[in-house]
Amino acid sequence: MYDLKRIGHTTSQVEQAYGAGQLFHHTPPEGRAERDRMLDETSFLQDMVGDGSPREIVAQLVEMGEDRLAPAGR
């Protein structure tokens, strides 16, 4: 069960990285100003990467067992 969710999460991360690469490296010159404005002036990256990924990872750790969230050395 857990492995299936981990595969889904990993697939999602790969797709997200691919999309970001396409956005950053393949935007035509005439669209770069708009791309930069969207990334600089909206919460798009924070919502997708800064909030979404850690939330998914913590959910997986909880599923693995509460002791996974304890600081090292306990």
N, C-alpha and C positions, 0 to 999 in steps of 0.2 A: 504493500500500500504506500509506504513512505517513498520507496524508490520511484513509483509512478509519478508522485507529486514532484519529486526532485527533478526528474526528467522534464516535466512540464516547465518548471522554473528555469532550468538550464536552457531549454529551447527558447523560452521567452527572453532570457538575457542575451542569447546569441542574436535573435531577431532584433532586439532593441539596439544592440551594438552595430549590427549591419545597417539598420535604418539611420542611426546617427552618422555613420561613416558616409552613407549616401548623401545625407543632408549637408555634412561639412565639406566633403570632397568632390561632389558632383553637381553642386548648384551652379548654374550658369552665371557668368559675371553680372548680367543684368538683374539677377535675383538675389545677389549676395547682400545688398543693403537691406532688403526686406527680411531676409533670413536672420541677419545680425540683429535687426530691430526686434524681431519676434523673440529671439533668444535672450536679448538684453533686457527687454521691457515687459516680459511676461514671466509667469512662474512655471512655464512649460518644463524646463529642465529640472527644476526643483521637484515638481510634482512627479515626473517620470522616474528620475534617477535618485534624487535626494530623499524622497519620501517613499516611493513605491518599492524599490528594491530592498531596503532594510526591513520594511514591514513584512515582505514576503519571507525574508530570511529568518526573522524572529518567529514568524508563524511556523516555519519548518522546525526550528529549534524547540519550540514548545511541543510540537508533535513528537519529537524525539525523546522528550522527557525534561521536566523542569530543571533537573540538575545540569543540563546543558547551558542554562542561562547563568549559573553561578560563576563568580569570578574564579580564575585559576588559583590553585593553592588551597581550596576548601576541601 
